[in-house]
Amino acid sequence: MTGPVGNGYAALVAAGEVKPDPAQAPAVDALARLEADLDGAGEPGFSLFGRKPKGQKGVYLWGPVGRGKSMLMDLFFDSAPIDKKRRIHFHGFMAEVHGHIDAWRKGDAAERKARFGQHRGDDPIAPTADLIAAQARLLCFDELQVTDIADAMILGRLFEALFAQGVTLVATSNRPPDDLYKDGLNRQLFVPFIAMLKDRMDVVAVRGPVDFRLDRLRAARTWLAPNDKTTAAEFDALWADMLDGAEETGATLEVLGRKMRLPRAVGGLLRASFASLCQQALGPQDYLAVAARFHTVFLEDVPLLTPERRDAAKRFNTLIDSLYEADAKLVALADGEPDALYPAGDGSFEFERTVSRLQEMRSADYVAKVRD
C-alpha cells in the first residue's frame, strides 16, 4: 500500500477511524496502481495530430454492502492526480445521461449548439459522450447497478464512446460484472458492455466479514416510538450517521412502465414517509422494486392505524412483507410500538403477521443478516 491513497488508508487505520480489514488490501493496491498510472500519464490533452488522450485501466470494486467500497473510492478520488474528475452515484449519472439524450432529441440547432457545442446528426450518444468527457477525464461511480432496460440499452454504446475519448472509470457495485442486469429483458444485448468493463477495469472483490453499516444499526434502536422530539432527533441522527457525509441524490424506479420518484435516497439507503409509500396508489410490484433497490429503509411518521385507514394498513403489510423477504433493514419512527399500531377493529387480525415480522426485523439477529 503505497502512494497517497495507501498512505491515507494507513492513516485512517492508525487513527482508529477505519477497522483493519485484510479484504480491503487488494482494493487499496488496485487504486494505488491506478493513482500511479494517472500520475505518470499526466493531465490528458490533445496532440497536434488530433489523437485523443488514452484512458487508464480503471478499477471495479464489488462486494456486499457495508464493506468499505465507497470509503476506499472516496479516498482515491480525493487524492487522484487529475483536475477533471467527478464522483457521482451511478443512478444520478444515468438520470443526467437521459436528460442529455432527451435534450438532443428535442432541441433545435441553436439549443443543441448551446448545450453540446455541436448540433448535427440524429444519434444523441456521441454528443452526450463528448459532453461528459469534456467535463471529466476520471469518473467515479458509486453503487453501479443496472435494473432498467432503458439504461441497459444505452450503456454499451455510451461507454464505448467514453473510453474512446480517454475517460478512466472507477466504480463500486454490490455485484460482479457478470451479474449486472441479471435476468434482464434482452440481456444478450447488454453482454458486450460486461465484456468491455472486464477488459477496461481491474475487477476486485471486497468481501470481508465486517459490515460497517450493520455495525451502526446494531448499536442503535431501529423502532423508535412514540414519535416525539426525542425520537425524531434520534431518527435524524441515525440517518445522518448512515449517510456518512453522502449527499441525498434521490432515486427513480421504473415499475410496469411507471416512474416512481423517491427524493430522499442515496445508494442503497432510502428515507420516506408512511404517507408517501402507504397512502398512495402503490401495489406489490412497487414494494418489490423498493425492497430490491434499497438495503435499508428509513420510514417516518408511521401512524396508529384504524379501520378507516385499512387500505393504508394493507399497503403497509405488503411493504413490510417485501422488505422482510429481501432481508432489507427497516428503521421506523412511529406513533406506537408494533403491537399497538392496529390493536382492534376490522383488519387488525390480518395485521398480526405484520406485527410479528416487525418485531423480528428489530431484533439483533435480523439486523445482523448479510444481504448481498
N, C-alpha and C positions, 0 to 999 in steps of 0.2 A: 504494500500500500504506500505509494509514493505520490508526489505532486500535491497541489493544493487540495484536491478532493480527498486524497488519502490522509493528508495531514489534518484536514478539517474533521474527518471521521474519527481519527485517533484522539483529537482534542475533545470531541463530544463524549467519547467513551471515558476518557480520563476524568472529565468533569462530572461524570455520573449522569449526564443528560441522555445518554443512549446506553442501553444494556448491551454488553458484548454478545454478539451472535455470529458464530462461525459461518452460518449460512449466508451472511451478508458479504463475506470477504470476496467471493468471486465477482459479485456485482461491483464492489468498490474497485477491484482490479480492472474490470472492463471499462468502467467510467474513467479511471486514471489513464488507461491506454488511449481512449478517445480524446481526453484532455490534451495528452501529449501530441496526438496526431493533429489536432486543431492548432495547437501552438506551433508545431513545425510547419504547417501549411501557411500560416499567416492569414490575415483577413483576406478573403477571396476577392478577386477583381477580374476584370475582363482584359484579355490580351489584345494586342494590336490586330491580331488576325481574327478577332471575333469569337475566339474559343470561349466556351462557357466554363466557369470555375468548376472544379471537381469536388464533390462532397466526400466526406469521410465515412468509413463504415460505422454505423450507429450502434446503439445498444437497446435491446428489448428485454426489460425485466418483468418476469411474470411469477406469480405465486398467489397463495391465499391472501385474503385481506389481513391488514394489520401486521405485516412482516417488515415494514420499513421501506418499501419500494419508493414511495413518494418522497420520503425523507432523504433517501440517497440521491434521487434525481434532483431534488431541490439543492442539495449540497453541491452537486455537479454544476447545475445551472448557475448558481451564484459565482462560481469560480471559472466557468468556461471562458477561455481566452478569445472571445469573439464579440463584436459590438452588436451586430444584428442578430438577436436571439429572442426567442419567445417561448414562454411556458404557459400552457393553457390546458384546461380539461378537454378531453377529446370530443365530448358531445357539444361543448361550446364551440369548438373549432368547426365541427361539421355544420352547426347551425349557421355560422358565418359563411361557409362554403355554399350552402344552399341559398343564402341571401345574395351572394355574388352571382351565382348562376341565374337566379331569378331576375336580378338587375340587368344582366347581359341580355337575357331573352326579351325582356320588356322594354329596354331602353332604346331610344333613338340614337343616331350617330353622335350627337352632342353629349348626351348623357353617358354613353359608353366611353367617349373620349375623356370626359371629366373624371370618371371613376377608375378606368383601366389604362388610360393613356393610349388607347387604340380603339378602333370601332368596327373593323371589317371582319366578316366571316359569320357563320351560323353556329359554330361549335363554341360553347362557353367554357370548356375545360381549360384550353390553352391560356386564354387571357386571365382566368381565375388563378391558375398556377403561376403565371408571370407576376401577378399582383402579390400573391403570398410570398414568392421567392424574393421579390424586391424589398419586402418588409422584414424578412427574417431568413438568415442562412442556416440557423440552427433552430429546429422546432422540437420542443419537449412536450410530449402529450402525457397527461395523467389519465389512468383508467381507460385505456384503449379497449373498447369492445364494440361489436357490430351486431345489432339486432334488427336494424331497419333495412329493408330491401333497397330503399332509395339510396342509403349510404353505401350499401354493398356494391351497387351497380356503378357508382361514381369512383370508388376508391382506387381501383386498379389504374385507370387512365390518369386520374389526378396525381397519384404518387409517382407514376412513371414520368410524368411531366416535371414534377418537383425534383426528383432525383436527377433528371437530365439537366435541370437548372443548377445543380450543385448543392441542393439542400441536404443537410445532415439531420438525421432523426434519432431521437431518444424517446422511449415510451415505457410506461408501466401498464400492466394488464393482469387481470386475475386468471387469464387463460393463456396457454401456449399458442403460438401462431396457428398450428394445425387445428385447434378447436374454435377459432374465430368463426362466427356466423354458422356454428354447427347446426345441422338440420335445417338451415335456412332455405327459403324458396330460391330455386335456380342457383344453388350453391356452386355448381360446376363453373359458373361464370366468375365466381369470386376466387376460385382456387389459384389462378395466376398471381393475384395480389399476395396471397400467402407465400408463394414461392419467392416473390420479389422481396418481401420482408426478410425471409430467411437468408436470402443472398446478400442483402444490403445491411444487415444488422447482426451483431453478436446476440444470440438468444441465451439468456442467463436465468436460471430458476432461482428464486429466493423463497425457499420453503422451510424456513426454520420452525422450531416447535413453538415459538413465542408469538402470540397475537397481541400486539401492543394496544390496539383499540379495545380488545376484550379485557385487558388489564384495567382499563379505565372504567369500563362498565361493571366489572366485578366489584370494584371498590365503591360503587355508587348504588343508590336506590334507583330502580327502574320504573317503579309505580309510585307516583307522587300524588298524595291526596291528604286533605282536601285541597282544592285549588285556591290558594291564598297567596299573599305576597311572599311568604317564606318559601313555599314550594315552587312558586313561579320563578323565583330567583335561583333556586337550586336547579330547576329545569334549564333555565337560560345558561347557567354556569357550565352544566354538563354538555350542552350543545356546543358552547364555545370551546370547551376542552376537546371534544371530539373533532371539531373543525381544525384545531391546532393551527390557526392562522390562515387557513384556506378561505378563499372568497366564495360566497354563495353565488353560483353561476346559473342555477335553475336547470330544469330538465324538461324535455318534451318527449312523451311516449306516444307512439302511434299504435292504436288498438282498433282493429277491424276498420281501418280506413279513417278513423277519427284521431285527432291530435289532442293529447291530454297534457296541459301545461302545468308544471309544478315549479313555482318560482323559487322556493327555498330549498335548494338541493345543491349538493356538490359531491362528485364521485358517487360512492355507494351510500351516502347519507341523505336522508330526506326529513324535512320538518314540515308538517302540515297540520291544519286544524281538523277537528272532528267534522265541522260543518263542511269543509271543502272536500272531504273524502266520503262522508257518510250521509250528507244531506243533499247530495247532487245525484243526478240520474246516472249512476255508475253501476256496472254489473260485474259478474265474476271474472270476465276476461280483463277488465281494467285492474282489478285487485291482483290477479295473477301476474300482470305486467309489472305492477309496483313491486310485488314480492321478488320477482326475478331480477329487477333492476337495482334494488336497494338492499343492502345487508343490514341496515339499521334505520328504523323509522321512529322519529320523534313525533308523537301525536298529542296535540294540546287541546285543552278545553273540552275534554270528554264529559258530557253532562250526565246527570241522573236520567234514566230512561223510564218512560211510561207507555201505556198502550197508545197514547196519542202520537208517540214517536216510534211506533212499531216498524215502519219502513226503514227509518234510520238505524234502528236496532238490528234489523235483518242485514243491512249492508255492513254494519259493524261486525256481525257474526262472520260474514263472508270474508271481510278484510282480515280478521284475526285468523280464520282458517287458512287463508292463503299465506300469511306471514309464517304461521306455525309450520305448515308443510314445507316451506322453503328454508326453515331454520333461520329466518330473519329475526333480528333482535328488535324489541319494542321498548321505547321509553315513553311513558304516558303521564300527562298532567290531567288529573281527573277530579271531579266533584266528590267522588267517594271511592272506597275500596271495590275491587271487582265484584264481591258478593253483595254489595249494596247498590250496584248500578241499576239493576232491574229486578227488584225483590218480589214483586207481586203484580198480578194483572195478566191480561191476555198477552201471551208472548213470552212471559217470564220463564215458563218451563223450557222452551226452546233455547233460552239464553243460558241455561245451566251449563251446557257443554262449553260455551264461550268462557264462562267464569272459571271452569276447570282449566282451560287452556291458558287463560291469563295468569292464573296462579302458578302454573308450570313455567310460563315464559319469564316470570320474575325470579325464578329460582336460580341458584348458583350453577346447578348442573346444566340448565338450558342455556344460560348466558355463556357458559364455557364451551358449548358446542362449536366445532370448527366448521365454517361454511366456505367452500371453495369459491 
